[in-house]
């Protein structure tokens, strides 16, 4: 569960923090204030794609920090143990930094990790339903994936795809076998000669660059040792060393900062520069001490370079091409020497692969149809609760004419949003608001079979209002029981049900505008609900309306 969040210099957000809790958390605010950017920042924190455009204009980096509670999450504990870390008191501190140049870095409990590790941890803790994601419902691939997840047969679907890929590979091998045999037999001696020349040289990837670097270093050893030593002295060794001047300047700025604190950051910059220059000087000293003077080694390197250049002229132009040529020749020779052209053996292998696909696809079809009936029943049971009374939902299957990577059938979600109409594909009968509610229903049904502690919905309430908004709020509140749900919303009837209400608001300064995120309680929350209801948040009738709405809901303060 995500319990603390801090976002710095991310898009339009300058520096904001939030505490989240179990149950229903909502984020509200004026249009354009940056509500959805909070969700974008969480996605980046959990290993999502990072880019330079995420860094606030004029800043050098964007940083997102989060504290997640992982107590009792065995899968997360396994990942953390693999990294050699520990969850302190059942918590992890995640951090993601995006540089203005586009590069990003991540940390877990202060230890550097890749974005893939953050994604792995995030996938075990949080499900983010982003803005406009309900459009994915129109994709057949997404519909099939939802059904497979619902039945828990993702592994079986992967087996079907793997079996199909193997059949395709075997067919290609069988088709090419006859043609390849004659070709390879006629050129076998030539292949062996070329392969022996390459293998005899024992070429390594990148060896030419390594040789060039080492030879250049040995040829210029005297200059390198002399110059690196001189640089060390200039930076740190003599009486006018750069580090001494940086240290003196930093001290002077620190003293000035006692009078004018605005100078403190400049002193910190100089202190950082001092440490960087000092470290560089030490590395230069070590480098100078390691410089080797070895004429015999230099001659050996040049002989090796001459051999590689001959091979590159013949098989190149690059050394990687020489290595690739050797691998290709070895593959050709292996095909010939192992006589991998037995058509009967290939046919037998192809038959076994088809049988494996057939068995796995038959079982997958059975499970999908069972899951389709169950998903239809459970989704329709929830429909009235989100304002879709009388709507029908069906999972239909279209038998394919030939075996396919994903099984025997195409999965299609069908619905009739109004009584008396036959079910049709969602793309033909559902509006944006209806698709949002169908997605919420599927998310809530799936939430019953997974145990992710946190669900995040961004603008799940698009295109709805009034009584329907109240019902969607009820459903979100039900989903939030026993877990954490974070919802970005513009609807008062949803926001009023929150156990934790956060508002994103712009704060105008003298020279710039920043964005703040803070928790609302009491009358502040009443005024925000009044604003969301469309009235004047300072007028008596609007405030009374907001108080009445809050008072009628079980989570009202």
N, C-alpha and C positions, 0 to 999 in steps of 0.2 A: 504494500500500500504506500502511495506517495504521501508523505506527511509534511514535507517542507519543500518550497520551490523558490529559487531566486534567479532572476533574469536580468542581465546587464548588457546594454548596448546592442540589443537584438531588434532589428528592423526599426520601428519607431519607439520601442521601449527603451528608456534610459536605465533605470535601476528600480526594480520592483520585487517585492517578496510576498509570499503568501504561505499561510499555514492551512493545510487541508486535513480532513478528518474522515472517519467512517461515515457511511450513509450518503445522502445526496448533497453534493456541493454544486453551487451554480456560480457562473461568472456572467455578469451583466454589464451594461454600459452603453453610452451613446454609439451610434453608427460611426465607424471610423476611429474609435478610441483605441482599438487594438485587441479586442476580445479574442478573436481567432488566432492572433499571433501568439497568445499564451499557449494554445494547443500546438502550434508550430514549434515553439521552443521546447515543449515536452517531447515532441517527436525527435528533435535533434538530440536532446539529452539521452534518449533511448536508442541512439545509433542511427537515426534517420539521415537522409542525405543533407550535407552541409554545403553552402556556397557563399561566395564573397558578398552576394546581395543581401545576406542576412545580417551583415554588420551595419550598425547604425552609421549614417553618414557622418564623416569626420572623425570616426573612432578607429582604432587599430585592431580591435578584436571584440567579438561578442562572447559572453560566457553564460552558461546555464548550469546551475547547481541544483541538486535535488537530494533529499534524504528519503530513503525508502525503508519500510519495515518489512523484513523477510523472515521473521520468526515463524517457524513451522513450515517454511517453504523448502522442502528437501531438494527439489530440482535446482533452486538457486544456490543452496548450500553446496551442491555438487560442483556447480560452476565456480563458485568462490574458492572451494578447496583446490580445484585444478589450477587456479591462479596463485595459490600459495597465500591467500588472504584469509581474513576472519571477519565475520559480521559482528561488530562491536555492539553488545547488548541487543542483538537481533536487528541491527540497522546497517545499511550501506550508504555511503556518501558517494554519489555519482557526480561527475563534472565533465562538461564538454566545452571546448573552446574553439571558436571559428575565427581564423585570422582574416584580415581585410584582403589578403591575397588569395583566399579560398581554401587554404589548408586548414585541417582541423586536428585536434588532439583530444583524447579522453582519459579519464582517470576513474578508478574505483578505490575508495579509501586512500587516496593520495598516490596510488600506484598506477603508472601509465598502462592503458589498455587500448586495443583497437576498437574502431566503431563496430566491428563484428561482435566483439565481446559485449558491448553495451546493448546491441540488438538482441543478443542471446538472452541476456538478463531481462531486458525489457519485455521480450516475448513471453516470459514466464510470469510477468507481473501485471502488464497493462495491455488492454485492447483499445486502440484509438480508432474511432469512427469519425473520419475527417469530413470537412465541409464538402458537399456535393458527392460524397461517396455513395449516396443512395442510387446514383446513376449506374453504379456497377451492377445493380440488380438486373439491368437489361442485358448483361453479358451472359451467354450460355456457359462459358467457362466458370464464371463466378457462381452461377446457380448450381452447377455440378459440384464445385468445391464445397459449397454450403451443405449440400446433401451428404457428401462423403464425410464431412466433419460431423454432421449430426448423427450419422450412424457409426462413426469411429472406424471407418474403413479406408482411411487415407493410405495406410501401408498396403492394403490389398490393391488399391488403384495404382500405386507405384509399381507393384508386381506386374500388373497387367501391362503397363507402359513398358517396363523393362523387357517383358516377353515379346512385345510387339517390335521393339527396337532390335532384339536379337533375330527375329524372323527376317526383318529387312536386311540386316547385315549378312545373314546366311544366303539370302536370295542374291544379293550383289556378288558375294563370293562365288556362288555357283554359276552365275551368268558370265563372270570374267575368267573362270578357271581354265576353260579350253583354250581361249585366246592367249592367256599368259603362259601356258606350259610350253608351247612351241617357241615363243619369243625368248623365254629364259634359257631353254636348252641350247639355242643357237648362240647365245652370248655368254654362256657360263664361264668359259676360260677368261674372256676379257674382264668379266665382273670380278673374278677371283684376283686377277692381276691388280686392278685398280684398288680393290678392297685391301689387298696386302700392303700396297703402298701407303694407304691412309692409316691403317691400323698399326703398321710398323712405326709410324711417326709418333703414335700415342698422343694425338692432339687433344688439348683440353679447351673447353669453351672459355673465351676471354684471355687465353694464354698470350696472344700477340700483344694485347694492351699491357698485360703484366710485364712481359719482357721489355716492351718499349719504355715503360715507367722505370723499371729497375735499371736498365742500361743507361737511360738518361741520367738517373740519379748517380750511378757509379762514375759516368763520364764527367760529371760536374761536382764530384764529391767535395773537392777543395773549396769551391765557391759556395756550395750549400752550407758547409760547416762554418766557413768564415762569416757569411752573411747572417745566418741564423744566430750565431753567437753575438754578432754585433747588434742585431735587433733585440736580443735578450737584454744586453747591457743598456741599450737606449730606453727600453721600456721599464726595466726594473733594477738594473745593476749599478749604473753610475750615479754620481751625485746630482745630476739633473734629470733623473729618471721621470718618465711620464707618470708612473704610479704615484711618485712623491707629489708631483704637481696636482694630480687629481685629488689625492687625499687632502692636501692643503686647501684646495678650492672647495671641496665638500665641507670641510670644517668651517671655513669662512661663511659659506652659505648657511650652514646650520646655525651659526651665531646670529647671522642676519635674520634668519627665520624666527628667532626668538622675539624679534621686534615686529616682523611682518610674516605671519604664518603662511601667506601665499607663496613664499619662496621655498617652503618645505619640499614640494615635489621635485624642484630643480636640484636640491641637495641629494634627494634619493637617486635621481638620474646619474649624478656624478659618482655616488657611492657604487651604484651598479656598474658604471663604466670602470671604476677602479678595480672591482673584483674581476671583471671580464679581461681587462688588460693584464692584471696580475696573473690570472690563469693562463692567458696566451703566452706571456713571457716564460712561465714555467714549462709549458709545452715546447717552446722553442729551445730552451736549454736542454731538455731531454732529447729533442730531435737532433741537436748538434752533437750530443754525446753518442748518438747511435749511428751517425754517418760512418759508412764502411768504405775503406780504400782497398780494392781487390782487383788488380788488373787481370788476373787469371779468370776470375769470375766474369769480368766484362767480355773477354774474348769468347768464353763459352756461350754467353748470352747471344753474342752476335752470330755465332755459328748456328745456333738454334733459330734465330730470326731468319737467317738465309734459307734454312730448310722450310720453315713455314711459308715464306714468301714464294718459294717454288711451288708448294702445294696450292697456295692461293691463286697463282697464275694459272694453274692447271684445272683446279676444281672450284675456284672462288667465284666472285672476287673476294668475299669476306671469309674469315676463318670459320664463322658459323656455317657458311655454305659448304666448306670442306667437311665439317662434322656431319651436316645434314646429308651430304653425298655419301659419306661412309655408312650412315644409318640406312639410307635407301638401298645401297648396294648389298648390305648385310641382309636386309629384308628380302631382296630378290634372291639371294643365294639360299636363304633359309627356306623360301618357298620351293626352290628346286631340290635342295638336298633332303628335305623332309617329305618330298613328294606329296605336297598338300593339294593334290588335284584329284582325289578319289571321288568321283561323282556320286557313287553309291553311298560313301560315308557322309558326304554333304547332305544327300537326300534323307538319310536316316536322322542326322542331326536336325535338319529342318523339320522333319515329322515330329520329333520330340519337342521342339520349340513351339510348334503349332498346338500340340496337345497341352503344353503348359499354359499357353495363352488362353486356349479354349476353357480349361478348367478354372483358371483364375477369373476370366471374364464372365463365365456362367455364375460363379459364386458372387461376383461383384454386382451383377444384374439383379440377382435375388435380393441381396442386401439393399440395393438402391430402391427397389420397388417397395420393400418393407418400410424403408426409411421415408419414402415419399408419402405413403399412407399416413404414417405417424406424424410427419412434419405438417401435412395438411390439416390433420385433426387438431394438433396443438396450436398451430397458427390461427385457425378459425376460432378456437376457443378464446383467443386473446383479442381478436379483431373488434368485438363490441367495446372492449375497454379502451380502444384508441379511436372511437368514433367511426368504425367501419361496420356498423350493423348491417346485416344482410349480405355482406360481401362474401364471396366464395374464393377459396384458394386451392389449387390443385397442382400436383407435380406430375407432368406427363412425360412419356418416354417415346422417342421415335427410333425405331429399329434402323440401324445403318445397313447399307447394302453390302459392305465389306468390313472385315476386321479393322479396327482403328486403335490408335495409341491409348485412348481413354475408355475403351470398352466397346460393347455391342450397340450402345444406344446414345442418343442425344437427349440431354435433360432440359426440360423447359418448364419454367414456372408460369402457370396460367392463373388468371383471376377474373372475376366479375365483380366490379366494385358496387354494382347496383342490382337489386333483385330483378329477375326476369330476363337477364341477358346471359348468353352462353359465355363460358370462360374463354378468354383470349390471351395472347402473350401480353406481359406487363407493358411492353413498349407501346401497345396500341390502346390500352384502356386506362392507364394510371397517370394522373397528374403528378407534378413534382411533390406536392404536399402528401398525396396518397403514397407515392414511392417512399417518402421519408418515414411514414408510419409503418409501411410494410417492412422496411429495413429495421425499424425499432422493434417490431414484433419478432423478426427473425433473430435479432441480437438478443432479445430477452429470452426467447426459447432456447437459443444456444447457450445462454448464460447458465441455464439449468444443468447443462452437461459438462461444462468446464468449470475450473475453480480459480480462474484469474481473479485476483483480489480487486482490480481496478478497471473500470470501464470509463472511457472518455467519449462524449458525444459533442460534436461541434455543429451547431445549427441543425440539430435533428428535427427542430420544430418548424422548418421552412414551409411556408405556405399554409399554415393552419392557425386557428385562433378560436376564441369563444369557448363553447362547451367542449369542443374537441381538444383544445389546449389543456383544459382541466383534466380530461381523461388521459392524455399523454403524460401529464404531470403525475397522475396517479400511478401509471405504469412504470415511469422512471423511479418513483418512490418505492414501488414493489421490487424492482430490480436492485435497488440500492440496499435492500435489507440483507444484512450479512456480508456486505462488501462495500467498496467505495465507488461512487459514480460521480464524475465531474461533467457538468453540462454547460456549454456556452449557449445562452438563450436570450431572446428578445421578448419573451412572453411572460407577463406578470403571473399568470396562473401556474406556470412551471416554477418560476423563481420563488413564489410564495411558499412552495413546499420544501424548500431547502433547509437542511440542518445547518448549513454553513453557506452564507451568502457573501460573495466577493464582488466588488465593482471595479471596473477599469475606467479611469477618468483622466482626461487631459488637464494638466496644471500649467497655466501660462506663467512664465517667468519674465524677467526684464528683457532678456535677449533671446530666449528660446522657449519652446513648449515641451514639457516632459509628460510622461504617462505614469500614473500611480495605480497600484492594486491594493485594495484594503478591504477588511471585513466590515460588514454592516450589521449593526444591532439597533434595537430600539427605534427611535424616531427617524434616524438616518435610513434605516431599511424601509420604514413606512413611506418616506419621501421618494425613494428609488422605485418602490412598487407603484406609487402614484404616477411617477413619470412614465413607467412602462405601460400603465393603463391608458396613457394618452392624454391625461389631464395636466393641469398646472400643479406641479409638486408642492407649491406653497399655498394653494387654495384650500379652504376648509372642506368643501365637498370632495375634492380629489383625495385628500388625506383620510377623510372618513371612509371613502370607498376602499382605499388601500387597507385601512385597519380592519374593515369588515371582512375583506378577503383573507387577510392573515388570520383573523380570529376563527374563521370557519374551517381552517386546515389543521390537521393533527400536528404538523411540525412547526406551527406558528409560535413565535417567541412569547 
